[in-house]
Amino acid sequence: MAVLTSRVGTLSFRNPFLLASGVWGESGESLLGAWRAGAGGAVTKSIGAEPRPGYPNPTIEEYGRWGLLNAMGLPNPGIRQYPREIAIAREAGVPLLGSIFGQDAREFSELAVAMARTGVLGLELNLSCPHAEGLGSEIGQDPALVGEITHAVKQAVKLPVWVKITPNTADPAEIALAAEAAGADAITAINTVRGLAIDPELGRPVLAHGTGGLSGPAIKPVGLACVWKIAEKVRIPIVGVGGIVSARDALEYLLAGASAVQIGTAVAFEGIGLFGRLPGELGLLLDRLGYPSVSDTVGRAHRPTVPAPPSPGRPNH
Ligand code: RRO
């Protein structure tokens, strides 16, 4: 069977399926549950300096299995409370990345230092929440600010730093390049795609916040295109996220240039049991397609070895 180990820079995971930030990762027990179910690792909920209740309800609109529109509003218990949750998962050996969000380079570096003390293996900087005033993608759309924050965090801690970037900008690859130039160890792409739902009966937006972020299978092509474009420009590893529900979806991301993938919305729909099924399914798929390992697939669609099928009605030169 194909080797499923996934390497993202200096970090190594038993398989490429990581729990994405924001879904299921609020408590130590839930992070541990994802690992016990078979995940390669997990990213915590995004944690800020102070506790935040999040936005009022409604915070989620569902589009069948195609997607979720959310505006949760970064609910989290704050960096002083959260380490006790991380301890539960870390003591059980879960490979964990700590996700943090802040307003500026100074706040990010302070959070990074506090998060590093918890024993996480690396950090993920959330520079991409699509509906947080003064946070997330509002700063993550500016390459200079992304560079400044990444640099400050890298100066503050010794851990690997992944920068999670937004698709809600003209050129996500430019943001990724700025993060790489500032010392990022990997790029996580993508966060949710900004969207809006309107309730015609009420004549107002469905979500209390108004706009939200779309996730789930509907955004897979957006995520793949971002990973593809970023892989053309940066040399650091990419972690793909957006709409993955099957081993085949994951392989598409790997072939586009991702070294590992994260799963969020599919966990919300299906539960963490999917981490027990996906690695085996990926192994079978890699065997069938002749890939000896996950690492042999990374970026392969940029240099295909199998000729394209002839297009109907056109000569195949
Ligand atoms: O909490 C949220 O509303 C949220 C976050 Br932090 C994020 O990064 N992405 C998203 O779609 N929602």
py3Dmol code that shows the C-alpha trace and the ligand (Angstrom):
import py3Dmol

protein = """\
ATOM      1  CA  MET A   1       0.000   0.000   0.000  1.00  0.00           C
ATOM      2  CA  ALA A   2       1.175   3.517  -0.796  1.00  0.00           C
ATOM      3  CA  VAL A   3       2.984   5.410   1.959  1.00  0.00           C
ATOM      4  CA  LEU A   4       0.557   7.944   3.421  1.00  0.00           C
ATOM      5  CA  THR A   5       2.967   9.973   5.546  1.00  0.00           C
ATOM      6  CA  SER A   6       2.692  13.652   4.809  1.00  0.00           C
ATOM      7  CA  ARG A   7       5.502  16.157   5.329  1.00  0.00           C
ATOM      8  CA  VAL A   8       4.895  19.876   5.633  1.00  0.00           C
ATOM      9  CA  GLY A   9       8.377  21.342   6.019  1.00  0.00           C
ATOM     10  CA  THR A  10       9.808  19.966   9.253  1.00  0.00           C
ATOM     11  CA  LEU A  11       6.452  18.593  10.437  1.00  0.00           C
ATOM     12  CA  SER A  12       5.437  15.057   9.641  1.00  0.00           C
ATOM     13  CA  PHE A  13       1.922  13.584   9.873  1.00  0.00           C
ATOM     14  CA  ARG A  14       0.833   9.923   9.715  1.00  0.00           C
ATOM     15  CA  ASN A  15      -1.530  10.831   6.865  1.00  0.00           C
ATOM     16  CA  PRO A  16      -2.361  14.071   5.012  1.00  0.00           C
ATOM     17  CA  PHE A  17      -5.840  14.568   6.500  1.00  0.00           C
ATOM     18  CA  LEU A  18      -5.796  17.276   9.180  1.00  0.00           C
ATOM     19  CA  LEU A  19      -8.772  18.702  11.044  1.00  0.00           C
ATOM     20  CA  ALA A  20      -9.235  22.299   9.830  1.00  0.00           C
ATOM     21  CA  SER A  21      -9.502  25.167  12.276  1.00  0.00           C
ATOM     22  CA  GLY A  22     -12.978  26.241  13.326  1.00  0.00           C
ATOM     23  CA  VAL A  23     -14.926  23.012  13.081  1.00  0.00           C
ATOM     24  CA  TRP A  24     -14.843  20.524  15.930  1.00  0.00           C
ATOM     25  CA  GLY A  25     -11.620  21.896  17.456  1.00  0.00           C
ATOM     26  CA  GLU A  26     -13.071  23.917  20.308  1.00  0.00           C
ATOM     27  CA  SER A  27     -12.315  21.521  23.145  1.00  0.00           C
ATOM     28  CA  GLY A  28      -9.365  19.284  23.975  1.00  0.00           C
ATOM     29  CA  GLU A  29     -11.673  16.265  23.886  1.00  0.00           C
ATOM     30  CA  SER A  30     -12.892  17.079  20.388  1.00  0.00           C
ATOM     31  CA  LEU A  31      -9.345  17.576  19.071  1.00  0.00           C
ATOM     32  CA  LEU A  32      -8.415  14.263  20.644  1.00  0.00           C
ATOM     33  CA  GLY A  33     -11.506  12.635  19.130  1.00  0.00           C
ATOM     34  CA  ALA A  34     -10.443  13.655  15.604  1.00  0.00           C
ATOM     35  CA  TRP A  35      -6.992  12.147  16.200  1.00  0.00           C
ATOM     36  CA  ARG A  36      -8.390   8.935  17.647  1.00  0.00           C
ATOM     37  CA  ALA A  37     -10.739   8.668  14.668  1.00  0.00           C
ATOM     38  CA  GLY A  38      -7.677   8.680  12.373  1.00  0.00           C
ATOM     39  CA  ALA A  39      -6.800  12.292  11.478  1.00  0.00           C
ATOM     40  CA  GLY A  40      -3.150  12.978  10.704  1.00  0.00           C
ATOM     41  CA  GLY A  41      -3.280  16.005  13.009  1.00  0.00           C
ATOM     42  CA  ALA A  42      -5.473  18.944  13.928  1.00  0.00           C
ATOM     43  CA  VAL A  43      -5.591  22.728  13.943  1.00  0.00           C
ATOM     44  CA  THR A  44      -7.225  24.402  16.922  1.00  0.00           C
ATOM     45  CA  LYS A  45     -10.060  26.872  16.803  1.00  0.00           C
ATOM     46  CA  SER A  46      -8.731  30.381  16.097  1.00  0.00           C
ATOM     47  CA  ILE A  47      -7.827  31.931  19.436  1.00  0.00           C
ATOM     48  CA  GLY A  48      -7.550  35.629  20.222  1.00  0.00           C
ATOM     49  CA  ALA A  49      -6.301  37.714  23.113  1.00  0.00           C
ATOM     50  CA  GLU A  50      -9.662  37.932  24.899  1.00  0.00           C
ATOM     51  CA  PRO A  51     -12.748  35.685  25.094  1.00  0.00           C
ATOM     52  CA  ARG A  52     -15.272  36.458  22.338  1.00  0.00           C
ATOM     53  CA  PRO A  53     -18.900  35.288  22.291  1.00  0.00           C
ATOM     54  CA  GLY A  54     -19.141  35.577  18.491  1.00  0.00           C
ATOM     55  CA  TYR A  55     -21.994  37.100  16.525  1.00  0.00           C
ATOM     56  CA  PRO A  56     -25.669  36.664  17.464  1.00  0.00           C
ATOM     57  CA  ASN A  57     -27.729  33.959  15.710  1.00  0.00           C
ATOM     58  CA  PRO A  58     -28.408  33.064  12.989  1.00  0.00           C
ATOM     59  CA  THR A  59     -24.745  32.324  12.305  1.00  0.00           C
ATOM     60  CA  ILE A  60     -25.103  29.487   9.764  1.00  0.00           C
ATOM     61  CA  GLU A  61     -27.089  28.904   6.569  1.00  0.00           C
ATOM     62  CA  GLU A  62     -26.948  25.449   4.980  1.00  0.00           C
ATOM     63  CA  TYR A  63     -27.050  24.672   1.253  1.00  0.00           C
ATOM     64  CA  GLY A  64     -27.795  20.971   1.413  1.00  0.00           C
ATOM     65  CA  ARG A  65     -24.501  19.092   1.127  1.00  0.00           C
ATOM     66  CA  TRP A  66     -23.009  21.731  -1.143  1.00  0.00           C
ATOM     67  CA  GLY A  67     -21.947  24.148   1.483  1.00  0.00           C
ATOM     68  CA  LEU A  68     -22.364  26.235   4.572  1.00  0.00           C
ATOM     69  CA  LEU A  69     -22.417  29.993   4.857  1.00  0.00           C
ATOM     70  CA  ASN A  70     -21.168  31.036   8.285  1.00  0.00           C
ATOM     71  CA  ALA A  71     -20.550  34.192  10.200  1.00  0.00           C
ATOM     72  CA  MET A  72     -19.685  32.789  13.616  1.00  0.00           C
ATOM     73  CA  GLY A  73     -17.700  35.880  14.548  1.00  0.00           C
ATOM     74  CA  LEU A  74     -14.546  34.221  15.915  1.00  0.00           C
ATOM     75  CA  PRO A  75     -16.122  32.846  19.096  1.00  0.00           C
ATOM     76  CA  ASN A  76     -13.358  31.577  21.342  1.00  0.00           C
ATOM     77  CA  PRO A  77     -12.441  31.374  25.024  1.00  0.00           C
ATOM     78  CA  GLY A  78      -9.313  33.553  24.699  1.00  0.00           C
ATOM     79  CA  ILE A  79      -5.656  32.668  25.069  1.00  0.00           C
ATOM     80  CA  ARG A  80      -5.715  32.549  28.885  1.00  0.00           C
ATOM     81  CA  GLN A  81      -8.418  29.837  29.001  1.00  0.00           C
ATOM     82  CA  TYR A  82      -7.633  27.770  25.941  1.00  0.00           C
ATOM     83  CA  PRO A  83      -4.264  26.202  26.932  1.00  0.00           C
ATOM     84  CA  ARG A  84      -6.089  23.779  29.267  1.00  0.00           C
ATOM     85  CA  GLU A  85      -7.912  22.363  26.222  1.00  0.00           C
ATOM     86  CA  ILE A  86      -4.685  22.067  24.260  1.00  0.00           C
ATOM     87  CA  ALA A  87      -3.098  20.229  27.178  1.00  0.00           C
ATOM     88  CA  ILE A  88      -5.741  17.485  26.968  1.00  0.00           C
ATOM     89  CA  ALA A  89      -4.943  16.840  23.316  1.00  0.00           C
ATOM     90  CA  ARG A  90      -1.170  17.338  23.584  1.00  0.00           C
ATOM     91  CA  GLU A  91      -0.834  14.965  26.542  1.00  0.00           C
ATOM     92  CA  ALA A  92      -2.491  12.303  24.391  1.00  0.00           C
ATOM     93  CA  GLY A  93       0.062  12.968  21.613  1.00  0.00           C
ATOM     94  CA  VAL A  94      -2.146  14.748  19.064  1.00  0.00           C
ATOM     95  CA  PRO A  95       0.008  16.619  16.493  1.00  0.00           C
ATOM     96  CA  LEU A  96      -1.497  20.062  16.930  1.00  0.00           C
ATOM     97  CA  LEU A  97      -1.191  23.443  15.298  1.00  0.00           C
ATOM     98  CA  GLY A  98      -2.444  26.436  17.247  1.00  0.00           C
ATOM     99  CA  SER A  99      -4.503  28.897  15.211  1.00  0.00           C
ATOM    100  CA  ILE A 100      -4.360  32.541  16.305  1.00  0.00           C
ATOM    101  CA  PHE A 101      -5.921  35.797  15.136  1.00  0.00           C
ATOM    102  CA  GLY A 102      -5.144  39.373  16.062  1.00  0.00           C
ATOM    103  CA  GLN A 103      -5.352  42.971  14.909  1.00  0.00           C
ATOM    104  CA  ASP A 104      -1.730  43.754  14.209  1.00  0.00           C
ATOM    105  CA  ALA A 105       1.824  42.445  14.320  1.00  0.00           C
ATOM    106  CA  ARG A 106       2.196  43.136  18.010  1.00  0.00           C
ATOM    107  CA  GLU A 107      -0.962  41.287  19.035  1.00  0.00           C
ATOM    108  CA  PHE A 108      -0.117  38.362  16.757  1.00  0.00           C
ATOM    109  CA  SER A 109       3.377  38.048  18.247  1.00  0.00           C
ATOM    110  CA  GLU A 110       2.067  38.130  21.827  1.00  0.00           C
ATOM    111  CA  LEU A 111      -0.489  35.453  20.984  1.00  0.00           C
ATOM    112  CA  ALA A 112       2.178  33.428  19.185  1.00  0.00           C
ATOM    113  CA  VAL A 113       4.388  33.417  22.282  1.00  0.00           C
ATOM    114  CA  ALA A 114       1.479  32.354  24.503  1.00  0.00           C
ATOM    115  CA  MET A 115       0.356  29.679  22.052  1.00  0.00           C
ATOM    116  CA  ALA A 116       3.921  28.355  21.665  1.00  0.00           C
ATOM    117  CA  ARG A 117       4.073  27.794  25.442  1.00  0.00           C
ATOM    118  CA  THR A 118       1.183  25.301  25.184  1.00  0.00           C
ATOM    119  CA  GLY A 119       3.338  22.737  23.375  1.00  0.00           C
ATOM    120  CA  VAL A 120       1.708  22.937  19.938  1.00  0.00           C
ATOM    121  CA  LEU A 121       3.978  21.795  17.100  1.00  0.00           C
ATOM    122  CA  GLY A 122       3.328  24.866  14.993  1.00  0.00           C
ATOM    123  CA  LEU A 123       1.170  27.931  14.527  1.00  0.00           C
ATOM    124  CA  GLU A 124      -1.396  28.846  11.918  1.00  0.00           C
ATOM    125  CA  LEU A 125      -2.002  32.577  11.491  1.00  0.00           C
ATOM    126  CA  ASN A 126      -5.629  33.267  10.599  1.00  0.00           C
ATOM    127  CA  LEU A 127      -5.266  36.201   8.217  1.00  0.00           C
ATOM    128  CA  SER A 128      -8.358  35.277   6.312  1.00  0.00           C
ATOM    129  CA  CYS A 129     -11.660  35.235   8.251  1.00  0.00           C
ATOM    130  CA  PRO A 130     -13.915  36.952   5.679  1.00  0.00           C
ATOM    131  CA  HIS A 131     -16.242  38.817   8.037  1.00  0.00           C
ATOM    132  CA  ALA A 132     -14.310  40.181  11.002  1.00  0.00           C
ATOM    133  CA  GLU A 133     -13.967  43.946  11.192  1.00  0.00           C
ATOM    134  CA  GLY A 134     -10.300  44.926  11.564  1.00  0.00           C
ATOM    135  CA  LEU A 135      -9.204  41.283  11.613  1.00  0.00           C
ATOM    136  CA  GLY A 136      -8.835  38.313   9.275  1.00  0.00           C
ATOM    137  CA  SER A 137      -9.042  39.050   5.580  1.00  0.00           C
ATOM    138  CA  GLU A 138      -9.305  42.793   6.169  1.00  0.00           C
ATOM    139  CA  ILE A 139      -5.612  42.659   7.024  1.00  0.00           C
ATOM    140  CA  GLY A 140      -4.917  39.507   5.034  1.00  0.00           C
ATOM    141  CA  GLN A 141      -5.653  41.224   1.716  1.00  0.00           C
ATOM    142  CA  ASP A 142      -2.673  43.518   2.143  1.00  0.00           C
ATOM    143  CA  PRO A 143       0.626  41.817   1.227  1.00  0.00           C
ATOM    144  CA  ALA A 144       2.651  44.351   3.233  1.00  0.00           C
ATOM    145  CA  LEU A 145       0.651  43.708   6.414  1.00  0.00           C
ATOM    146  CA  VAL A 146       0.791  39.936   5.903  1.00  0.00           C
ATOM    147  CA  GLY A 147       4.557  40.228   5.559  1.00  0.00           C
ATOM    148  CA  GLU A 148       4.849  42.436   8.644  1.00  0.00           C
ATOM    149  CA  ILE A 149       2.760  40.101  10.822  1.00  0.00           C
ATOM    150  CA  THR A 150       4.476  36.945   9.584  1.00  0.00           C
ATOM    151  CA  HIS A 151       7.903  38.469  10.170  1.00  0.00           C
ATOM    152  CA  ALA A 152       6.979  39.606  13.684  1.00  0.00           C
ATOM    153  CA  VAL A 153       5.677  36.147  14.607  1.00  0.00           C
ATOM    154  CA  LYS A 154       8.750  34.429  13.183  1.00  0.00           C
ATOM    155  CA  GLN A 155      10.951  36.733  15.280  1.00  0.00           C
ATOM    156  CA  ALA A 156       8.901  35.923  18.382  1.00  0.00           C
ATOM    157  CA  VAL A 157       8.792  32.105  18.247  1.00  0.00           C
ATOM    158  CA  LYS A 158      10.862  29.211  16.985  1.00  0.00           C
ATOM    159  CA  LEU A 159       7.898  27.096  15.813  1.00  0.00           C
ATOM    160  CA  PRO A 160       6.914  26.504  12.193  1.00  0.00           C
ATOM    161  CA  VAL A 161       4.405  29.141  11.101  1.00  0.00           C
ATOM    162  CA  TRP A 162       1.667  28.447   8.557  1.00  0.00           C
ATOM    163  CA  VAL A 163      -0.133  31.460   7.108  1.00  0.00           C
ATOM    164  CA  LYS A 164      -3.785  30.861   6.223  1.00  0.00           C
ATOM    165  CA  ILE A 165      -4.712  33.093   3.342  1.00  0.00           C
ATOM    166  CA  THR A 166      -7.942  34.413   1.900  1.00  0.00           C
ATOM    167  CA  PRO A 167      -9.404  33.690  -1.526  1.00  0.00           C
ATOM    168  CA  ASN A 168     -11.270  37.004  -1.324  1.00  0.00           C
ATOM    169  CA  THR A 169      -8.601  39.025  -3.068  1.00  0.00           C
ATOM    170  CA  ALA A 170      -7.492  39.579  -6.651  1.00  0.00           C
ATOM    171  CA  ASP A 171      -4.265  37.584  -6.350  1.00  0.00           C
ATOM    172  CA  PRO A 172      -3.966  35.130  -3.429  1.00  0.00           C
ATOM    173  CA  ALA A 173      -0.578  34.026  -4.759  1.00  0.00           C
ATOM    174  CA  GLU A 174       0.759  37.538  -4.171  1.00  0.00           C
ATOM    175  CA  ILE A 175      -0.284  37.242  -0.510  1.00  0.00           C
ATOM    176  CA  ALA A 176       1.375  33.835  -0.301  1.00  0.00           C
ATOM    177  CA  LEU A 177       4.568  35.264  -1.772  1.00  0.00           C
ATOM    178  CA  ALA A 178       4.583  38.037   0.828  1.00  0.00           C
ATOM    179  CA  ALA A 179       4.211  35.472   3.604  1.00  0.00           C
ATOM    180  CA  GLU A 180       7.008  33.344   2.159  1.00  0.00           C
ATOM    181  CA  ALA A 181       9.327  36.337   1.835  1.00  0.00           C
ATOM    182  CA  ALA A 182       8.658  37.150   5.513  1.00  0.00           C
ATOM    183  CA  GLY A 183       9.677  33.670   6.638  1.00  0.00           C
ATOM    184  CA  ALA A 184       6.433  31.630   6.647  1.00  0.00           C
ATOM    185  CA  ASP A 185       7.038  27.883   6.731  1.00  0.00           C
ATOM    186  CA  ALA A 186       3.856  26.968   4.854  1.00  0.00           C
ATOM    187  CA  ILE A 187       0.734  28.473   3.307  1.00  0.00           C
ATOM    188  CA  THR A 188      -2.721  27.207   4.204  1.00  0.00           C
ATOM    189  CA  ALA A 189      -5.162  27.898   1.352  1.00  0.00           C
ATOM    190  CA  ILE A 190      -8.026  28.709   1.547  1.00  0.00           C
ATOM    191  CA  ASN A 191     -10.358  30.178   4.135  1.00  0.00           C
ATOM    192  CA  THR A 192     -14.037  30.616   3.249  1.00  0.00           C
ATOM    193  CA  VAL A 193     -15.304  32.567   0.249  1.00  0.00           C
ATOM    194  CA  ARG A 194     -17.299  35.684   1.087  1.00  0.00           C
ATOM    195  CA  GLY A 195     -21.025  35.218   0.414  1.00  0.00           C
ATOM    196  CA  LEU A 196     -24.491  36.460   1.287  1.00  0.00           C
ATOM    197  CA  ALA A 197     -27.906  34.859   1.783  1.00  0.00           C
ATOM    198  CA  ILE A 198     -31.096  36.941   1.665  1.00  0.00           C
ATOM    199  CA  ASP A 199     -34.440  35.921   3.140  1.00  0.00           C
ATOM    200  CA  PRO A 200     -37.063  37.311   0.721  1.00  0.00           C
ATOM    201  CA  GLU A 201     -39.899  36.879   3.251  1.00  0.00           C
ATOM    202  CA  LEU A 202     -38.093  38.973   5.828  1.00  0.00           C
ATOM    203  CA  GLY A 203     -36.468  41.187   3.226  1.00  0.00           C
ATOM    204  CA  ARG A 204     -33.122  41.013   4.996  1.00  0.00           C
ATOM    205  CA  PRO A 205     -29.936  38.953   5.135  1.00  0.00           C
ATOM    206  CA  VAL A 206     -30.348  35.499   6.683  1.00  0.00           C
ATOM    207  CA  LEU A 207     -27.249  35.771   8.881  1.00  0.00           C
ATOM    208  CA  ALA A 208     -27.348  38.274  11.710  1.00  0.00           C
ATOM    209  CA  HIS A 209     -23.977  39.632  10.616  1.00  0.00           C
ATOM    210  CA  GLY A 210     -25.083  40.059   6.988  1.00  0.00           C
ATOM    211  CA  THR A 211     -22.289  38.593   4.888  1.00  0.00           C
ATOM    212  CA  GLY A 212     -20.545  35.338   5.763  1.00  0.00           C
ATOM    213  CA  GLY A 213     -18.029  32.820   4.455  1.00  0.00           C
ATOM    214  CA  LEU A 214     -18.970  29.930   2.165  1.00  0.00           C
ATOM    215  CA  SER A 215     -17.342  26.531   2.745  1.00  0.00           C
ATOM    216  CA  GLY A 216     -17.958  22.974   1.549  1.00  0.00           C
ATOM    217  CA  PRO A 217     -17.912  21.220  -1.840  1.00  0.00           C
ATOM    218  CA  ALA A 218     -19.154  24.340  -3.665  1.00  0.00           C
ATOM    219  CA  ILE A 219     -15.788  26.042  -3.077  1.00  0.00           C
ATOM    220  CA  LYS A 220     -13.483  23.156  -4.033  1.00  0.00           C
ATOM    221  CA  PRO A 221     -12.694  24.589  -7.499  1.00  0.00           C
ATOM    222  CA  VAL A 222     -11.864  27.947  -5.880  1.00  0.00           C
ATOM    223  CA  GLY A 223      -9.510  26.308  -3.387  1.00  0.00           C
ATOM    224  CA  LEU A 224      -7.873  24.183  -6.068  1.00  0.00           C
ATOM    225  CA  ALA A 225      -7.263  27.192  -8.302  1.00  0.00           C
ATOM    226  CA  CYS A 226      -5.695  29.097  -5.400  1.00  0.00           C
ATOM    227  CA  VAL A 227      -3.414  26.182  -4.493  1.00  0.00           C
ATOM    228  CA  TRP A 228      -2.486  25.780  -8.161  1.00  0.00           C
ATOM    229  CA  LYS A 229      -1.593  29.461  -8.588  1.00  0.00           C
ATOM    230  CA  ILE A 230       0.286  29.589  -5.294  1.00  0.00           C
ATOM    231  CA  ALA A 231       2.264  26.454  -6.182  1.00  0.00           C
ATOM    232  CA  GLU A 232       3.436  28.187  -9.349  1.00  0.00           C
ATOM    233  CA  LYS A 233       4.911  31.012  -7.289  1.00  0.00           C
ATOM    234  CA  VAL A 234       6.102  29.829  -3.869  1.00  0.00           C
ATOM    235  CA  ARG A 235       8.612  27.182  -2.803  1.00  0.00           C
ATOM    236  CA  ILE A 236       7.336  26.576   0.733  1.00  0.00           C
ATOM    237  CA  PRO A 237       4.739  23.795   1.249  1.00  0.00           C
ATOM    238  CA  ILE A 238       1.029  24.431   0.810  1.00  0.00           C
ATOM    239  CA  VAL A 239      -1.754  22.934   2.909  1.00  0.00           C
ATOM    240  CA  GLY A 240      -4.964  22.703   0.882  1.00  0.00           C
ATOM    241  CA  VAL A 241      -8.411  23.274   2.339  1.00  0.00           C
ATOM    242  CA  GLY A 242     -11.818  23.887   0.819  1.00  0.00           C
ATOM    243  CA  GLY A 243     -14.575  21.442  -0.020  1.00  0.00           C
ATOM    244  CA  ILE A 244     -12.767  18.152   0.545  1.00  0.00           C
ATOM    245  CA  VAL A 245     -15.157  15.292   1.304  1.00  0.00           C
ATOM    246  CA  SER A 246     -13.422  12.323  -0.340  1.00  0.00           C
ATOM    247  CA  ALA A 247      -9.984  10.815  -0.942  1.00  0.00           C
ATOM    248  CA  ARG A 248     -10.345  11.830  -4.563  1.00  0.00           C
ATOM    249  CA  ASP A 249     -10.903  15.475  -3.575  1.00  0.00           C
ATOM    250  CA  ALA A 250      -7.780  15.294  -1.411  1.00  0.00           C
ATOM    251  CA  LEU A 251      -5.738  13.823  -4.257  1.00  0.00           C
ATOM    252  CA  GLU A 252      -6.836  16.696  -6.494  1.00  0.00           C
ATOM    253  CA  TYR A 253      -5.383  19.135  -3.952  1.00  0.00           C
ATOM    254  CA  LEU A 254      -2.162  17.113  -3.637  1.00  0.00           C
ATOM    255  CA  LEU A 255      -1.749  17.009  -7.427  1.00  0.00           C
ATOM    256  CA  ALA A 256      -2.371  20.784  -7.565  1.00  0.00           C
ATOM    257  CA  GLY A 257       0.525  21.319  -5.163  1.00  0.00           C
ATOM    258  CA  ALA A 258      -0.649  20.741  -1.592  1.00  0.00           C
ATOM    259  CA  SER A 259       1.480  18.623   0.760  1.00  0.00           C
ATOM    260  CA  ALA A 260      -1.404  17.977   3.167  1.00  0.00           C
ATOM    261  CA  VAL A 261      -5.081  18.878   3.347  1.00  0.00           C
ATOM    262  CA  GLN A 262      -7.494  20.090   6.008  1.00  0.00           C
ATOM    263  CA  ILE A 263     -11.120  19.123   6.396  1.00  0.00           C
ATOM    264  CA  GLY A 264     -13.733  21.283   8.085  1.00  0.00           C
ATOM    265  CA  THR A 265     -17.235  21.373   6.643  1.00  0.00           C
ATOM    266  CA  ALA A 266     -17.300  17.643   5.801  1.00  0.00           C
ATOM    267  CA  VAL A 267     -16.682  17.012   9.515  1.00  0.00           C
ATOM    268  CA  ALA A 268     -19.646  19.246  10.331  1.00  0.00           C
ATOM    269  CA  PHE A 269     -21.825  17.185   7.954  1.00  0.00           C
ATOM    270  CA  GLU A 270     -20.467  13.697   8.545  1.00  0.00           C
ATOM    271  CA  GLY A 271     -18.680  13.744  11.899  1.00  0.00           C
ATOM    272  CA  ILE A 272     -15.110  12.741  12.702  1.00  0.00           C
ATOM    273  CA  GLY A 273     -15.699   9.167  11.530  1.00  0.00           C
ATOM    274  CA  LEU A 274     -14.573  10.366   8.101  1.00  0.00           C
ATOM    275  CA  PHE A 275     -10.989  10.480   9.405  1.00  0.00           C
ATOM    276  CA  GLY A 276     -11.224   6.716   9.851  1.00  0.00           C
ATOM    277  CA  ARG A 277     -12.240   6.144   6.249  1.00  0.00           C
ATOM    278  CA  LEU A 278     -10.299   8.671   4.149  1.00  0.00           C
ATOM    279  CA  PRO A 279      -6.699   7.454   4.689  1.00  0.00           C
ATOM    280  CA  GLY A 280      -7.534   3.904   3.570  1.00  0.00           C
ATOM    281  CA  GLU A 281      -9.473   5.221   0.587  1.00  0.00           C
ATOM    282  CA  LEU A 282      -6.562   7.430  -0.404  1.00  0.00           C
ATOM    283  CA  GLY A 283      -4.172   4.475  -0.104  1.00  0.00           C
ATOM    284  CA  LEU A 284      -6.310   2.392  -2.462  1.00  0.00           C
ATOM    285  CA  LEU A 285      -6.617   5.276  -4.912  1.00  0.00           C
ATOM    286  CA  LEU A 286      -2.853   5.890  -4.943  1.00  0.00           C
ATOM    287  CA  ASP A 287      -2.230   2.161  -5.483  1.00  0.00           C
ATOM    288  CA  ARG A 288      -4.660   2.082  -8.389  1.00  0.00           C
ATOM    289  CA  LEU A 289      -3.067   5.124 -10.032  1.00  0.00           C
ATOM    290  CA  GLY A 290       0.474   3.882  -9.418  1.00  0.00           C
ATOM    291  CA  TYR A 291       1.680   6.490  -6.917  1.00  0.00           C
ATOM    292  CA  PRO A 292       4.023   4.929  -4.340  1.00  0.00           C
ATOM    293  CA  SER A 293       3.425   7.653  -1.744  1.00  0.00           C
ATOM    294  CA  VAL A 294       1.608  10.871  -0.914  1.00  0.00           C
ATOM    295  CA  SER A 295       4.804  12.837  -1.443  1.00  0.00           C
ATOM    296  CA  ASP A 296       5.046  11.492  -5.012  1.00  0.00           C
ATOM    297  CA  THR A 297       1.716  13.123  -5.830  1.00  0.00           C
ATOM    298  CA  VAL A 298       2.505  16.647  -4.596  1.00  0.00           C
ATOM    299  CA  GLY A 299       2.291  19.105  -7.490  1.00  0.00           C
ATOM    300  CA  ARG A 300       2.272  16.345 -10.126  1.00  0.00           C
ATOM    301  CA  ALA A 301      -0.510  17.965 -12.156  1.00  0.00           C
ATOM    302  CA  HIS A 302       1.970  20.747 -12.954  1.00  0.00           C
ATOM    303  CA  ARG A 303       4.141  18.179 -14.775  1.00  0.00           C
ATOM    304  CA  PRO A 304       1.800  15.436 -15.975  1.00  0.00           C
ATOM    305  CA  THR A 305       3.265  12.132 -17.112  1.00  0.00           C
ATOM    306  CA  VAL A 306       0.053  10.760 -18.629  1.00  0.00           C
ATOM    307  CA  PRO A 307      -0.858  12.250 -22.063  1.00  0.00           C
ATOM    308  CA  ALA A 308      -4.147  14.148 -22.236  1.00  0.00           C
ATOM    309  CA  PRO A 309      -6.983  12.203 -23.886  1.00  0.00           C
ATOM    310  CA  PRO A 310      -7.732  13.209 -27.511  1.00  0.00           C
ATOM    311  CA  SER A 311     -10.400  15.892 -27.746  1.00  0.00           C
ATOM    312  CA  PRO A 312     -13.394  14.774 -29.792  1.00  0.00           C
ATOM    313  CA  GLY A 313     -13.402  16.287 -33.287  1.00  0.00           C
ATOM    314  CA  ARG A 314      -9.824  17.558 -33.028  1.00  0.00           C
ATOM    315  CA  PRO A 315      -6.669  15.775 -34.149  1.00  0.00           C
ATOM    316  CA  ASN A 316      -4.451  14.708 -31.206  1.00  0.00           C
ATOM    317  CA  HIS A 317      -0.975  15.911 -32.236  1.00  0.00           C
TER     318      HIS A 317
END
"""
ligand_1 = """\
12
RRO
O -15.454 32.430 13.324
C -15.757 32.668 12.146
O -16.795 33.296 11.845
C -14.910 32.249 11.030
C -13.530 32.221 11.047
Br -12.529 32.588 12.558
C -12.806 31.910 9.862
O -11.568 31.904 9.795
N -13.524 31.643 8.754
C -14.865 31.648 8.732
O -15.471 31.376 7.688
N -15.548 31.958 9.880
"""
view = py3Dmol.view(width=600, height=400)
view.addModel(protein, "pdb")
view.setStyle({"model": 0}, {"cartoon": {"style": "trace"}})
view.addModel(ligand_1, "xyz")
view.setStyle({"model": 1}, {"stick": {}})
view.zoomTo()
view.show()
